[in-house]
């Protein structure tokens, strides 16, 4: 029952399946105008380092880090319901932080939704603190912005 994290192309079948699961959950919570998740093509175009978490041959979760000027941005973090609470998300997050640090990025930043309370709790537990909008984001009443210094 060892967890394995593999760098994976966003267009790989297991990545597409996880992204579809994420999209379905986000669509149930948020209107389209406040959903900022990258498509698989946007992940590729932004040079996102994308990981899939596997346990016993099952792809349970995914996430990526987009290299930006002065920080890494967490993208497409998602764990299937059956993988939640089993350490998948913290393992993915830790590995993505290692990748960002390896790219000499001093901070990790993210945008998530205010109704994603479990995600916000995970990020806070892992050392992320709330901040204002960054990059191209603007305040919209739905987004929560967080960051964590690396290293």
Backbone torsions as a table, in degrees:
resi	resn	phi	psi	omega
1	UNK	NA	34.6	179.5
2	UNK	-77.3	138.1	177.0
3	UNK	-85.3	131.3	178.5
4	UNK	-121.0	130.0	177.9
5	UNK	-107.8	121.7	-177.7
6	UNK	-122.1	133.6	171.8
7	UNK	-68.2	130.9	-170.2
8	UNK	-139.7	143.5	174.8
9	UNK	-68.9	139.1	-179.8
10	UNK	-60.9	-19.6	178.9
11	UNK	-93.1	1.8	175.6
12	UNK	-63.9	146.6	-176.1
13	UNK	-53.9	-42.9	-178.9
14	UNK	-68.5	-34.5	176.7
15	UNK	-66.4	-45.2	179.3
16	UNK	-61.3	-37.9	178.7
17	UNK	-65.6	-42.7	178.2
18	UNK	-67.0	-41.3	178.0
19	UNK	-62.2	-40.0	177.5
20	UNK	-63.4	-39.4	176.7
21	UNK	-63.7	-41.0	177.4
22	UNK	-63.6	-45.8	179.9
23	UNK	-59.1	-43.3	-179.4
24	UNK	-61.8	-43.5	179.1
25	UNK	-66.6	-42.6	179.5
26	UNK	-64.5	-41.4	-179.6
27	UNK	-63.5	-29.9	178.9
28	UNK	-74.6	-20.4	-176.6
29	UNK	-103.9	-33.8	-168.4
30	UNK	-132.6	143.2	173.2
31	UNK	-69.1	157.9	-174.8
32	UNK	-55.9	-34.3	-175.0
33	UNK	-69.8	-12.2	176.7
34	UNK	-119.2	20.6	173.6
35	UNK	-105.9	120.9	-173.8
36	UNK	-116.7	18.3	-178.2
37	UNK	-67.4	136.0	178.1
38	UNK	-71.0	142.7	170.2
39	UNK	-73.7	165.7	175.8
40	UNK	-55.1	-40.3	179.6
41	UNK	-66.0	-39.6	177.3
42	UNK	-64.8	-35.3	175.9
43	UNK	-61.0	-45.6	179.1
44	UNK	-64.1	-49.1	-176.3
45	UNK	-61.0	-32.8	-179.1
46	UNK	-85.5	-0.3	-180.0
47	UNK	69.8	30.2	-178.3
48	UNK	-67.9	131.4	170.7
49	UNK	-84.7	114.0	-169.0
50	UNK	-113.9	132.3	-178.7
51	UNK	-118.7	148.2	169.6
52	UNK	-121.5	134.7	178.3
53	UNK	-96.7	129.8	-178.0
54	UNK	-120.5	141.8	170.4
55	UNK	-142.3	125.5	179.5
56	UNK	52.2	41.6	177.1
57	UNK	77.4	6.8	-179.4
58	UNK	-112.3	128.0	175.8
59	UNK	-77.7	112.4	-173.7
60	UNK	-102.2	-23.1	-176.0
61	UNK	-163.5	169.6	-179.9
62	UNK	-151.8	167.8	175.1
63	UNK	178.1	160.5	-179.5
64	UNK	-144.9	166.4	174.2
65	UNK	-126.5	124.8	176.2
66	UNK	-95.5	122.8	176.6
67	UNK	-74.2	123.7	179.0
68	UNK	-123.0	171.3	-179.9
69	UNK	-68.4	103.3	175.3
70	UNK	90.2	0.2	178.5
71	UNK	-163.8	163.5	170.3
72	UNK	-105.3	141.2	177.9
73	UNK	-110.7	126.4	177.0
74	UNK	-68.4	131.5	-178.4
75	UNK	-132.4	141.4	169.8
76	UNK	56.3	35.0	177.1
77	UNK	-70.4	123.2	-177.4
78	UNK	-158.4	139.7	172.9
79	UNK	-130.8	131.4	177.1
80	UNK	-56.9	150.2	179.6
81	UNK	-52.1	-40.2	-178.1
82	UNK	-70.5	-12.7	178.2
83	UNK	-100.0	-7.2	-176.5
84	UNK	-71.3	143.6	179.9
85	UNK	80.1	6.2	-178.1
86	UNK	-112.5	12.7	176.7
87	UNK	92.4	1.3	-178.3
88	UNK	-65.1	-52.0	-176.5
89	UNK	-61.3	-48.6	178.5
90	UNK	-61.2	-35.5	178.9
91	UNK	-66.7	-44.6	177.4
92	UNK	-60.6	-47.7	-177.9
93	UNK	-60.3	-45.1	179.9
94	UNK	-61.9	-42.8	-179.8
95	UNK	-67.7	-38.3	177.8
96	UNK	-66.3	-36.0	175.4
97	UNK	-64.9	-39.5	176.6
98	UNK	-61.9	-42.5	178.9
99	UNK	-62.0	-46.3	179.3
100	UNK	-60.9	-45.0	178.3
101	UNK	-61.4	-38.8	177.5
102	UNK	-65.0	-22.4	176.0
103	UNK	-90.9	10.5	179.7
104	UNK	63.0	32.8	176.4
105	UNK	-93.8	124.1	-172.9
106	UNK	-80.8	-15.4	-176.3
107	UNK	-135.8	152.2	168.3
108	UNK	-115.4	132.2	178.5
109	UNK	-124.7	159.4	178.3
110	UNK	-154.9	158.6	171.0
111	UNK	-123.6	132.4	174.6
112	UNK	-140.6	175.5	-178.4
113	UNK	-95.1	149.2	-178.4
114	UNK	-61.3	-26.9	179.8
115	UNK	-85.0	-3.0	178.7
116	UNK	-90.8	65.5	-171.9
117	UNK	-65.0	-35.8	178.5
118	UNK	-64.7	-41.5	178.7
119	UNK	-64.6	-45.1	179.4
120	UNK	-60.1	-41.8	178.1
121	UNK	-62.8	-43.1	177.4
122	UNK	-60.2	-49.2	-177.7
123	UNK	-61.8	-43.1	178.3
124	UNK	-61.5	-43.0	179.1
125	UNK	-62.7	-30.0	-179.0
126	UNK	-91.1	9.6	172.3
127	UNK	101.1	5.9	178.8
128	UNK	-82.7	143.1	178.9
129	UNK	-124.3	147.6	178.9
130	UNK	-65.6	149.2	178.6
131	UNK	-150.6	178.5	176.5
132	UNK	-82.8	178.7	178.5
133	UNK	-57.2	153.5	178.4
134	UNK	-139.0	167.6	179.1
135	UNK	55.5	-132.1	-178.4
136	UNK	-89.2	-0.6	-179.6
137	UNK	-71.5	151.3	172.5
138	UNK	-129.5	160.9	177.0
139	UNK	-65.2	130.6	-177.0
140	UNK	-134.3	3.9	179.5
141	UNK	81.8	-6.5	-178.8
142	UNK	-120.7	-31.6	-175.5
143	UNK	-80.6	147.7	169.7
144	UNK	-118.7	129.8	-179.5
145	UNK	-111.5	137.3	-177.8
146	UNK	-141.1	159.4	175.4
147	UNK	-151.0	161.6	178.4
148	UNK	-144.5	128.7	172.1
149	UNK	-67.3	141.8	178.6
150	UNK	-105.1	146.4	174.8
151	UNK	86.9	NA	NA
